[in-house]
């Protein structure tokens, strides 16, 4: 397993452990320590929680956040 794959898995695990985040709608890719988060969430707090969770993972140098907030009435 490559370092990128290990980092991706570590971020996914951290997202699943973060209670404020529904990780099912968030995708993660990793490349040389840079993690990209994609997908959608229901509110801004969840978006910020996902970014914070990714930053907590050892080996993450930067987070590119491309998560869309989809409000329930959209």
C-alpha positions in Angstrom: 0.0 0.0 0.0 1.4 3.4 -1.0 1.8 6.3 1.3 -1.0 8.1 -0.5 -3.3 5.2 0.0 -2.4 5.0 3.7 -3.0 8.7 4.2 -6.3 8.5 2.4 -7.4 5.6 4.6 -6.3 7.4 7.8 -8.3 10.5 6.8 -11.4 8.3 6.0 -11.1 6.6 9.4 -10.8 10.0 11.2 -13.9 11.3 9.3 -15.9 8.3 10.4 -14.9 8.9 14.1 -15.8 12.6 13.9 -19.3 12.8 15.4 -20.2 16.1 13.6 -19.6 14.6 10.2 -21.6 12.2 8.0 -18.7 10.7 6.2 -20.8 8.8 3.7 -21.0 11.8 1.3 -17.4 12.8 1.5 -14.7 11.6 -0.8 -11.0 11.7 0.0 -7.9 11.6 -2.2 -4.3 12.1 -1.2 -1.2 13.1 -3.1 2.2 13.8 -1.4 0.6 14.8 1.9 -2.1 17.0 0.2 -5.6 15.7 1.0 -8.5 16.7 -1.2 -12.0 16.5 0.3 -15.0 16.4 -2.1 -18.7 15.7 -1.9 -21.5 17.4 0.0 -22.8 18.0 3.5 -25.9 19.4 5.1 -24.5 22.4 6.8 -21.4 24.6 7.3 -20.5 23.1 10.7 -20.2 19.7 9.1 -18.0 21.1 6.4 -15.7 22.7 8.9 -15.7 19.5 11.0 -14.6 17.5 8.1 -11.7 19.8 7.3 -10.6 19.9 11.0 -10.7 16.1 11.1 -8.5 15.8 8.0 -6.0 18.2 9.4 -5.7 16.1 12.6 -4.3 13.2 10.7 -0.5 12.7 11.0 1.1 13.2 7.6 -1.4 15.7 6.2 0.5 18.8 5.0 -2.5 20.6 3.4 -6.2 20.2 2.9 -7.9 21.2 -0.3 -11.6 21.5 0.6 -14.1 21.1 -2.3 -17.1 20.1 -0.2 -20.5 21.6 -1.2 -23.0 22.6 1.4 -26.5 21.5 0.3 -29.1 23.0 2.5 -32.3 20.9 3.0 -34.5 23.3 1.1 -32.2 23.5 -2.0 
